[in-house]
């Protein structure tokens, strides 16, 4: 048996004003190809399906088309849960129709999925927070304990806990109760969740840059020792880098986002996780590299010609470009940079001597010519750096308009 684990699609996400939809179409096709080429029996999508609560029409269309193709015409179950970027009610809404295609959508923590049967698989058991699937060609069932994204407030609403209870204890007790009653050694037991989880006593893992944080203080921290011992594999979403915070025998996997979504991820490789289970229920996993999508680069240059040369040679990249120089960029230099490369997301001018003499105080003569007054003000704000000709001309235009 093979199970594909992916997460953090963030369909509809933009990098500043730059749309990533074209790249997302390509990487969704790549994930579908992996599922087909590997003859995957089941797909898990561990949250952050969209990038916001009100996704665009294009993002919604890509989402449903991708899930439909992943089901292989209803032969392969696809289970997707909501993340912190998703509207739980929006994810839940198409569930009756989705089930007809073999797609199981779970928006809220502790949801109870309506049982159904298709020719190649069926939900043989469903309780709050767990489904059991029986696949046509396999003797043992697959149990999936599912916890869609849940902050402290939402968990207590759905699990009925007191306000002062910590999220870690709430989840640990709920998971333990479900696992004790429904997860035995006669089946494969998986946990699927979208949350911030870490191994107790280790360094904190950084949440993705620019993402909505879901760990605020220790009250929202979930430790991996909260996972019941019956669980064979934990499929997580939220962190965008591939990592196993469990053990080789009991993997606890963040499968990574399919694309680099911020410049803090520049140069990082993206993956999906492929779980393999033999007839004796022995489980292993491997990460499969994703290759689609534009690479992200953070580049710093001290020479405009070197920057232009690199940009010309890396046309497929998205770039955060820092230029260190003795003076500010001219309008001609900016124009040349943007004409050379269409994927410059951020252009950051940096003065080499900006920090020098920044604390020096100078008496300002308010009676002097306004142009000289502006020049002194500009130098005081920018590390004694003279304004360039473009800036002076712009100031002169403003003075002429005020005259």
HUTAQUI-V227681 format. One record per backbone hydrogen bond with DSSP energy under -1.0 kcal/mol. NH is the residue of the N-H (numbers start at 1). CO is the residue of the C=O. If there is no record, write none. Layout:
# HUTAQUI-V227681
NH|CO  NH|CO
This chain:
# HUTAQUI-V227681
3|275  4|42  5|273  6|44  8|47  10|48  11|49  13|10  15|18  18|15  20|13  24|20  25|21  26|22  27|23  28|24  29|25  30|26  31|27  32|28  33|29  34|30  35|31  36|32  37|33  38|34  39|36  40|35  41|2  42|2  43|77  44|4  45|79  46|6  47|45  51|11  60|56  61|57  62|58  63|59  64|60  65|61  66|62  67|63  68|64  69|65  70|66  71|67  72|69  76|71  78|102  79|43  80|104  81|45  82|106  86|83  91|87  92|88  93|89  95|92  98|94  99|95  101|98  102|99  103|98  104|78  106|80  111|108  118|121  122|134  123|116  124|132  125|132  127|130  129|111  130|127  131|144  132|125  133|142  134|122  136|120  138|135  142|133  143|188  144|131  145|190  146|129  147|192  149|82  155|151  156|152  157|153  158|154  159|155  160|156  165|162  167|219  170|166  171|167  172|168  173|169  174|170  175|171  176|172  177|173  178|174  179|175  180|176  181|177  182|178  183|179  187|184  188|141  190|143  191|233  192|145  193|235  194|147  195|237  198|222  202|199  211|208  221|218  222|196  224|198  226|223  227|224  231|228  232|189  233|189  234|251  235|191  236|253  237|193  243|254  245|252  247|250  253|234  254|243  255|236  257|240  265|262  266|263  268|265  272|288  273|5  274|286  275|3  276|284  277|1  278|282  281|278  284|276  286|274  288|272  290|270  297|318  299|320  301|322  307|303  308|304  309|305  310|306  311|307  312|308  313|309  317|314  318|295  319|343  320|297  321|346  322|299  323|348  324|301  325|350  334|330  335|331  336|332  337|333  338|334  339|335  340|336  341|337  345|319  346|319  348|321  350|323  352|325  354|351  358|355  360|357  368|365  373|369  374|370  375|371  376|372  377|373  378|374  379|375  380|376  381|377  382|378  384|379  385|382  392|388  393|389  394|390  395|391  396|392  397|393  398|394  399|395  400|396  401|397  402|398  403|399
